[in-house]
Amino acid sequence: MGLRGQRIVVVGGTSGIGLAVAGAAAREGADVVVASRRRESVDAALKQLPEGAEGLTLDATDEDEVRAFFERVGAFDHLVYTAGESLLMESLAESDLARSKRFLDTRLWGAYSAVKHGAPFIREGGSVVLTTGSAGRRPRPGTTVAASLCGAMESLTRALALELAPIRVNVVSPGVVRTDLWRALSEKDRGGLFESTAAALPVGRVGAPEDVAEAYLYLMRGGYSTGSVVDVDGGGLLV
Ligand SMILES: NC(=O)c1ccc[n+]([C@@H]2O[C@H](COP(=O)([O-])OP(=O)(O)OC[C@H]3O[C@@H](n4cnc5c(N)ncnc54)[C@H](OP(=O)(O)O)[C@@H]3O)[C@@H](O)[C@H]2O)c1
């Protein structure tokens, strides 16, 4: 099944992985709607996407905004959720519980709220593709919050796959991908992280957003995957 004529909503679709998903889907003939918090990122994304793409502002952490967003968007086929920010990396001893809880707002509760309010508008044959990361199954010291988040996303995906059936619900688990997500690091630290990650990975490089976007497209097209976690991590789980 191709995506031609399908309507796809990408929350977090104005940058990085989400923008690559929207671009690849639109080039395949899908009608895409991208959404994120900042008007300037929405406008910049629309300049990069094929003509006909729609863009709206949305803060996925605000449930009232999420409800109103889906009422405005109306019927569609696939929901992709890639909204997120850089990983919170700190030791348990240094952690601040309020900050740790806030870290789950966008990636876990934002996704939860988007699925809750978006699912009633998904047409027959449609699906949801969420985003996690390898920290849940391959934690390192300093990743307690990230690992908790990623584990929760995988469990949420499986529970939703049953609760929302026949809507299919899957999750993509990217490894390190070269996107704006890493902008909080200095150029030197970012370069160092990409270089050391590439050297450690079996594929010898970090990912590009387009590498990972393919997995979202596959999960939207395919009618037989639900409750699945698809790793696109250059072999990161093995090393
Ligand atoms: N890049 C990696 O190495 C990597 C690895 C594993 C997992 N991931 C996960 O993959 C997802 C996509 O990451 P990326 O690398 O593509 O990051 P990115 O380039 O920074 O894109 C994140 C997107 O999320 C939007 N966003 C952030 N907070 C939002 C909110 N509250 N409501 C709506 N939109 C929001 C941002 O736009 P605005 O600023 O306009 O809101 C932006 O469009 C994230 O969940 C990330 O944690 C990334």
The ligand as an SDF file (V2000), in Angstrom:
LIG
                    3D

 48 52  0  0  0  0  0  0  0  0999 V2000
   18.1810   13.0050   17.0150 N   0  0  0  0  0  0  0  0  0  0  0  0
   18.4650   11.9250   17.7240 C   0  0  0  0  0  0  0  0  0  0  0  0
   19.6550   11.5370   17.8440 O   0  0  0  0  0  0  0  0  0  0  0  0
   17.3540   11.1350   18.4000 C   0  0  0  0  0  0  0  0  0  0  0  0
   17.6620    9.8720   18.9390 C   0  0  0  0  0  0  0  0  0  0  0  0
   16.6490    9.1390   19.5710 C   0  0  0  0  0  0  0  0  0  0  0  0
   15.3780    9.6740   19.6840 C   0  0  0  0  0  0  0  0  0  0  0  0
   15.1220   10.9130   19.1670 N   0  0  0  0  0  0  0  0  0  0  0  0
   13.7610   11.4420   19.3260 C   0  0  0  0  0  0  0  0  0  0  0  0
   13.1930   11.6310   18.0470 O   0  0  0  0  0  0  0  0  0  0  0  0
   12.2490   12.7230   18.1040 C   0  0  0  0  0  0  0  0  0  0  0  0
   12.5960   13.7100   16.9890 C   0  0  0  0  0  0  0  0  0  0  0  0
   13.8770   14.2370   17.2560 O   0  0  0  0  0  0  0  0  0  0  0  0
   14.7030   15.1230   16.2190 P   0  0  0  0  0  0  0  0  0  0  0  0
   16.1040   14.6810   16.3400 O   0  0  0  0  0  0  0  0  0  0  0  0
   14.0080   15.1410   14.9230 O   0  0  0  0  0  0  0  0  0  0  0  0
   14.5950   16.5480   16.9660 O   0  0  0  0  0  0  0  0  0  0  0  0
   14.4150   18.0340   16.4000 P   0  0  0  0  0  0  0  0  0  0  0  0
   15.0830   18.1910   15.0740 O   0  0  0  0  0  0  0  0  0  0  0  0
   14.8390   18.9320   17.5180 O   0  0  0  0  0  0  0  0  0  0  0  0
   12.8320   18.1450   16.1950 O   0  0  0  0  0  0  0  0  0  0  0  0
   11.9550   18.1600   17.3120 C   0  0  0  0  0  0  0  0  0  0  0  0
   10.6390   18.7680   16.8640 C   0  0  0  0  0  0  0  0  0  0  0  0
    9.7330   18.7560   17.9670 O   0  0  0  0  0  0  0  0  0  0  0  0
    9.0680   20.0220   18.0210 C   0  0  0  0  0  0  0  0  0  0  0  0
    8.6070   20.1760   19.4030 N   0  0  0  0  0  0  0  0  0  0  0  0
    9.3530   20.2370   20.5470 C   0  0  0  0  0  0  0  0  0  0  0  0
    8.5540   20.3830   21.6160 N   0  0  0  0  0  0  0  0  0  0  0  0
    7.2600   20.3930   21.1320 C   0  0  0  0  0  0  0  0  0  0  0  0
    5.9810   20.4990   21.7450 C   0  0  0  0  0  0  0  0  0  0  0  0
    5.8390   20.6500   23.0790 N   0  0  0  0  0  0  0  0  0  0  0  0
    4.8860   20.4780   20.9580 N   0  0  0  0  0  0  0  0  0  0  0  0
    4.9890   20.3420   19.6040 C   0  0  0  0  0  0  0  0  0  0  0  0
    6.1750   20.2330   18.9650 N   0  0  0  0  0  0  0  0  0  0  0  0
    7.3010   20.2650   19.7290 C   0  0  0  0  0  0  0  0  0  0  0  0
   10.1280   21.0190   17.5510 C   0  0  0  0  0  0  0  0  0  0  0  0
    9.6360   22.2530   17.0150 O   0  0  0  0  0  0  0  0  0  0  0  0
    9.3070   23.5640   17.9240 P   0  0  0  0  0  0  0  0  0  0  0  0
   10.5640   23.9570   18.5900 O   0  0  0  0  0  0  0  0  0  0  0  0
    8.7860   24.5480   16.9170 O   0  0  0  0  0  0  0  0  0  0  0  0
    8.2440   23.1390   18.8790 O   0  0  0  0  0  0  0  0  0  0  0  0
   10.7370   20.2200   16.3990 C   0  0  0  0  0  0  0  0  0  0  0  0
    9.9470   20.3360   15.2340 O   0  0  0  0  0  0  0  0  0  0  0  0
   12.3680   13.3180   19.5190 C   0  0  0  0  0  0  0  0  0  0  0  0
   11.3880   12.7570   20.3460 O   0  0  0  0  0  0  0  0  0  0  0  0
   13.7290   12.8490   19.9550 C   0  0  0  0  0  0  0  0  0  0  0  0
   13.8530   12.8360   21.3440 O   0  0  0  0  0  0  0  0  0  0  0  0
   16.0660   11.6420   18.5060 C   0  0  0  0  0  0  0  0  0  0  0  0
  1  2  1  0
  2  3  2  0
  2  4  1  0
  4  5  1  0
  4 48  2  0
  5  6  2  0
  6  7  1  0
  7  8  2  0
  8  9  1  0
  8 48  1  0
  9 10  1  0
  9 46  1  0
 10 11  1  0
 11 12  1  0
 11 44  1  0
 12 13  1  0
 13 14  1  0
 14 15  2  0
 14 16  1  0
 14 17  1  0
 17 18  1  0
 18 19  2  0
 18 20  1  0
 18 21  1  0
 21 22  1  0
 22 23  1  0
 23 24  1  0
 23 42  1  0
 24 25  1  0
 25 26  1  0
 25 36  1  0
 26 27  1  0
 26 35  1  0
 27 28  2  0
 28 29  1  0
 29 30  1  0
 29 35  2  0
 30 31  1  0
 30 32  2  0
 32 33  1  0
 33 34  2  0
 34 35  1  0
 36 37  1  0
 36 42  1  0
 37 38  1  0
 38 39  2  0
 38 40  1  0
 38 41  1  0
 42 43  1  0
 44 45  1  0
 44 46  1  0
 46 47  1  0
M  CHG  2   8   1  16  -1
M  END
$$$$
